[in-house]
Amino acid sequence: MNDEISVNHNILPTRGDDAHGQAAMLLVESLIHLLIEKRVLTVAEAVETIDVASEVMSDRESEFDGLPATSQASIHLLQCLSASLSFDLDGQVPRGAPA
C-alpha cells in the first residue's frame, strides 16, 4: 500500500464468529484503500460514501422502533472505518498529482 495511506487493522473490532461479515469488511476496506492508492477515489469521497451508508442505516431507526443489535453493530463498524480513513484527509495527495 501507499505510504500516504494509514492502515489501522485494529480499528474494526470483530464480533463473534461471523466469517462472512469479517471477510466482507476486510475486502471492502482493502478495495477502498486500493481505489485511493490508484487515485480512482479520494479519501474525502470514501469517507463521504461510508458516512452516507451509516446515515442510511441510522435512518431505519425512525422507520422502526429502534435498531436491532446487528444493525447497531454495523453502524459502529462503518463509523470506525470512516474514522480510520479520516486520519488520511489532512495528508491526502490531490487526484492527478504525480506519484
Legacy VTK file of the C-alpha trace (Angstrom):
# vtk DataFile Version 3.0
C-alpha trace
ASCII
DATASET POLYDATA
POINTS 99 float
0.000 0.000 0.000
0.981 3.604 -0.471
2.860 5.234 2.424
0.363 8.124 2.316
-2.483 5.851 3.407
-2.549 4.761 7.022
-3.910 1.323 7.720
-5.021 0.542 11.244
-6.024 -3.113 11.216
-7.135 -2.914 14.846
-9.729 -0.167 14.285
-12.514 -2.552 13.282
-13.475 -4.804 16.178
-14.516 -8.317 15.316
-17.758 -9.666 16.747
-18.418 -13.330 17.185
-17.665 -15.877 14.531
-19.240 -14.124 11.535
-16.670 -15.257 8.988
-18.653 -13.870 6.044
-19.011 -10.443 7.647
-15.365 -10.290 8.680
-14.204 -11.297 5.204
-16.574 -8.789 3.583
-15.382 -5.909 5.779
-11.725 -6.726 5.150
-12.335 -6.986 1.408
-14.257 -3.698 1.270
-11.654 -1.859 3.342
-8.878 -3.265 1.138
-10.713 -2.218 -2.026
-11.278 1.288 -0.681
-7.567 1.626 0.102
-6.643 0.287 -3.351
-9.012 2.744 -5.079
-7.492 5.590 -3.069
-3.968 4.417 -3.838
-4.787 4.215 -7.569
-6.358 7.688 -7.303
-9.714 6.463 -8.567
-11.334 7.634 -5.326
-10.249 10.375 -2.954
-10.146 9.857 0.790
-12.865 12.502 1.156
-15.101 10.639 -1.314
-14.528 7.354 0.508
-15.348 8.920 3.883
-18.462 10.578 2.443
-19.655 7.284 0.926
-19.154 5.414 4.200
-20.877 8.189 6.165
-23.878 8.081 3.806
-24.143 4.315 4.267
-24.061 4.807 8.036
-26.749 7.512 7.828
-28.982 5.280 5.712
-28.735 2.534 8.303
-29.398 5.029 11.106
-32.462 6.378 9.280
-34.021 2.941 9.571
-34.365 3.665 13.288
-37.055 6.228 12.504
-38.923 3.675 10.387
-38.838 1.006 13.078
-38.862 1.058 16.863
-35.108 1.093 17.356
-32.438 -0.848 15.562
-31.593 -4.496 16.094
-28.223 -5.158 17.695
-26.775 -6.321 14.374
-27.695 -3.021 12.708
-26.197 -1.061 15.598
-23.003 -3.101 15.289
-22.934 -2.483 11.517
-23.288 1.266 12.031
-20.465 1.150 14.586
-18.198 -0.682 12.121
-18.955 1.877 9.395
-18.210 4.723 11.804
-14.907 3.096 12.778
-13.945 2.689 9.122
-14.856 6.316 8.423
-12.813 7.482 11.422
-9.842 5.384 10.300
-9.907 6.898 6.814
-10.464 10.405 8.188
-6.932 10.345 9.597
-5.722 10.439 5.978
-7.725 13.542 4.990
-5.058 16.058 6.066
-2.210 14.451 4.144
-4.166 13.462 1.057
-2.463 13.919 -2.290
-4.780 15.612 -4.800
-6.113 13.413 -7.614
-3.886 13.606 -10.671
-0.797 14.706 -8.740
2.409 12.898 -9.714
3.205 9.883 -7.549
LINES 1 100
99 0 1 2 3 4 5 6 7 8 9 10 11 12 13 14 15 16 17 18 19 20 21 22 23 24 25 26 27 28 29 30 31 32 33 34 35 36 37 38 39 40 41 42 43 44 45 46 47 48 49 50 51 52 53 54 55 56 57 58 59 60 61 62 63 64 65 66 67 68 69 70 71 72 73 74 75 76 77 78 79 80 81 82 83 84 85 86 87 88 89 90 91 92 93 94 95 96 97 98
